[in-house]
């Protein structure tokens, strides 16, 4: 009886992705560049939040931004226009995520040498981006108040893989049926170490605390390498 | 020189899906069941909207509902609790869409004979669900005001495949930087035949017009078969 060969396509895809992700993480760590991967639903305010954070941080850190969308270049243009930093738009051709290989290809086109902070604005989606390690040092997800406090129950993996959750549009909390306490408990049940920051990218509420966290992470990365 | 065999995996997946979808559409048409596929971002108010529509229609139509989520059963439970109609929860195991085969399997478990209207609440996602024909007679997408009027620019396929766009949470329009006119133009540029209904699932604004459209579609389906 001859042996049957079994190929685990699914596993090998993820295993290869994880190796590439680890190489990206190492290379960026060596050059002292903190790499943040920012994920969320469409319309939760990723770009607005990033613009607000970059403008608060750009005198203290050298920042680069890469933006993933299916076919439009609106977000990278908005970041470049509103912050003055160089932004790269990645078109992923209709996929619902970006993986480590795609990130590696983008890094060939985008010079990150000398950056203290590299931000990846992932595609608006709560499912696929959570499945692929992009090589970021930290994952951040944004949950906006109008989306509801049940999102951690419905998209658990996103919250399990995220180190930080920004609860955005907190200035609209009175208007929507959203319990910050319930959201917090549901996130912590999935991920007890998650840092949770209520913010409003529009009013600026809570953003200084997020900037402080980013500055500390950047410093920690440099120290660990130095 | 031997010939190289080329297999178009991508095309054949979609071709097979389209055939299954067509069979579903035909079978449901024959039995006089209008099948609506409802798509949107997470948190745009799909379940709330469906509950409100079903409660307005359930004395006039026999309605069934199937709900797709990764692993939770919150939405089907909410629909069943708040409307009293039978609802089926489909767990798709982490995928970001439901295709025609999955719908066909669900229809084996869920008795639709005698229903006038079958609603599929697709997974919250603006990318993948747009790519797979589920066998529905009509596609509906919900865009909620807090998500922003730029979503048609960023997720064009969703709007190209949708017959109807519900612009939800319209009662919050003053609070967000959302232009109904811009959203409408952007949708119509992608899909000149799209019907657009501004609604508020919370206040009830605009829902009667949507009910009227559903009633007319159900009647048209029965007439075409009769």
Interface residues (C-beta under 8 A of the other chain):
Chain A: X41 X42 X43 X44 X69 X70 X71 X72 X74 X75 X94 X95 X96 X123 X124 X125 X126 X127 X128 X131 X144 X146 X147 X148 X150 X151 X153 X154 X155 X156 X157 X169 X172 X175
Chain B: X41 X42 X43 X44 X69 X70 X71 X72 X74 X75 X94 X95 X96 X123 X124 X125 X126 X127 X128 X131 X144 X146 X147 X148 X150 X151 X153 X154 X155 X156 X157 X169 X172 X175
